[in-house]
Amino acid sequence: MVIKATQMRIPFLVSRSGLTKMGHEIAARIGITMIGRAVNRHYLLFTGRHRFVKTTMPTALA
């Protein structure tokens, strides 16, 4: 899938499952952002950390 994404020039690859070591190495070398184990609002960011900015969620005051 990483090679197909590269050929189609897709910068992000999201998977509900994990990823392979070879896929991770290719994505890191090419510059594709890989997100794995994505379920609802939870995910693991494997490559492409430079594309994300960590922000804090505002808390609701009661």
QUISUL-V204716 format. One record per residue. N is the residue number from 0. PHI is phi in whole degrees, -180 to 180 (none if undefined). PSI is psi in degrees with one decimal (NA if undefined). NEAR is the number of other C-alpha atoms within 10 Angstrom. Layout:
n=N phi=PHI psi=PSI near=NEAR
n=N phi=PHI psi=PSI near=NEAR
This chain:
n=0 phi=none psi=-33.8 near=9
n=1 phi=-65 psi=-41.7 near=22
n=2 phi=-65 psi=-42.2 near=12
n=3 phi=-63 psi=-42.6 near=9
n=4 phi=-62 psi=-39.1 near=14
n=5 phi=-64 psi=-44.9 near=17
n=6 phi=-64 psi=-33.2 near=9
n=7 phi=-92 psi=2.2 near=9
n=8 phi=59 psi=44.0 near=10
n=9 phi=-94 psi=121.8 near=12
n=10 phi=-81 psi=-17.1 near=15
n=11 phi=-123 psi=143.8 near=16
n=12 phi=-134 psi=119.6 near=16
n=13 phi=-117 psi=135.3 near=16
n=14 phi=-133 psi=143.4 near=14
n=15 phi=-78 psi=-21.4 near=13
n=16 phi=-104 psi=-167.2 near=11
n=17 phi=-81 psi=-160.2 near=14
n=18 phi=-141 psi=167.4 near=17
n=19 phi=-93 psi=161.3 near=8
n=20 phi=-64 psi=-41.6 near=9
n=21 phi=-65 psi=-41.1 near=10
n=22 phi=-63 psi=-40.3 near=14
n=23 phi=-63 psi=-44.4 near=17
n=24 phi=-64 psi=-42.5 near=13
n=25 phi=-65 psi=-45.6 near=15
n=26 phi=-62 psi=-41.2 near=23
n=27 phi=-65 psi=-40.1 near=15
n=28 phi=-70 psi=-40.9 near=10
n=29 phi=-79 psi=-34.4 near=13
n=30 phi=106 psi=18.9 near=14
n=31 phi=-83 psi=139.4 near=21
n=32 phi=-85 psi=121.8 near=22
n=33 phi=-111 psi=126.2 near=23
n=34 phi=-120 psi=127.3 near=21
n=35 phi=-126 psi=165.6 near=18
n=36 phi=53 psi=41.7 near=15
n=37 phi=-82 psi=114.1 near=15
n=38 phi=-137 psi=121.5 near=11
n=39 phi=54 psi=-118.4 near=7
n=40 phi=-100 psi=8.0 near=5
n=41 phi=-107 psi=139.4 near=9
n=42 phi=-160 psi=166.4 near=15
n=43 phi=-116 psi=127.5 near=15
n=44 phi=-94 psi=114.7 near=15
n=45 phi=-95 psi=-44.0 near=16
n=46 phi=-136 psi=159.8 near=20
n=47 phi=86 psi=29.3 near=16
n=48 phi=-58 psi=-28.4 near=12
n=49 phi=-66 psi=-16.3 near=7
n=50 phi=-87 psi=-5.9 near=7
n=51 phi=-115 psi=145.1 near=9
n=52 phi=-119 psi=123.3 near=7
n=53 phi=-80 psi=125.2 near=6
n=54 phi=-126 psi=159.4 near=6
n=55 phi=-100 psi=142.8 near=6
n=56 phi=-78 psi=134.3 near=6
n=57 phi=-67 psi=142.7 near=6
n=58 phi=-92 psi=144.3 near=6
n=59 phi=-83 psi=130.4 near=5
n=60 phi=-91 psi=132.5 near=4
n=61 phi=-91 psi=NA near=3
